[in-house]
Amino acid sequence: MKEITYFYLPYCPYCQQSSAWLEELKQENQIYNDIPMKRVDESKETELANSYDYQLVPTFYIGDEKVHEGVATKEIVKAVLDKAMA
């Protein structure tokens, strides 16, 4: 199981939706709760955010690999979680 780094902005509606889907998917499948996740509010952790190569939020990394950037669907968020489980 690999750690997910999740970059977001608290006022971003797409990030709010992605966060809601993360919680919904964790309720639907308890195994997702075991995935380590670092949530990075890029407005508060700008130095860390600037050290990664992305332009849009929400953005998901697994290790050093960017697996999604920009508007997400529930299916995309689930795919990120599934990839972290592999």
N, C-alpha and C positions, 0 to 999 in steps of 0.2 A: 504494500500500500504506500502510495507516494503522497507527499504534502501538496496541497493546492494553495497557491497564492492568489487571492481574489482582490483586485484593485477596484475601488468604487468611490463614488462621491455621495454623501448622504442626501443631497438635494436632487440627485439625478433620478428621474422617474424610471428609467430603464434599469438602473442599479437597484432601486427599491423593488421592482418587479422580480429581478433576478434573485434578490435576497429572500423574497417571499417564496419563490419556487424552491430555493435551497431548503428552507424550513419545511415546506410542504413535502418535498421528496424525502427528507429525513424522517418525517412522520410516517410516510407511506412505506419506507424501507429502513428499518432501524440500523442496518449495517452501515449506512451512509454516515451515521453519527461517529463511527470509528475513524473516518478519514481525517487526518490532521489538516487543518485549514488556517492559514494566516490571512486575516482580513486587513487590508491596507486602505485606510481612508487617505486618499492622495492629497487632500487639502491639509492634513495634519502631518503626514509623513512624506513630504515632498522630496527629500533627499533619496529615500528608498525608491519612491515611485520613479524619479528621474533616472535611476540606475537600470531600469527595465526599458525595453524597446516596445512601446505601444503609444497610441494616440488617443484612443477612445476608451470610455468605461461603459459598462463593466468589462473587465479583462480578466481572464483566468490563465494562470500558468500552472503547469505540473512540473516541478523541478525547474529546469531552465527553459523548458519548451512552452511557448505560447500556444494554447490550445483553443482559445476563443477571444475575440476582441469585438466590442460593439454590442448592438442590440441582440439580446438572446431570447430564445423561446424556452419553454419548459423542457422540450426534448433536447435542446443544446445543453442546458444545465445538467440534465440527467446524463448525457454523453460525457460531460466533463467528470462527473462523479464516477461513472463507470470506468473511464480511462484511468482514474487515480487508483481504482481498485485492482486493476490488471497488474 
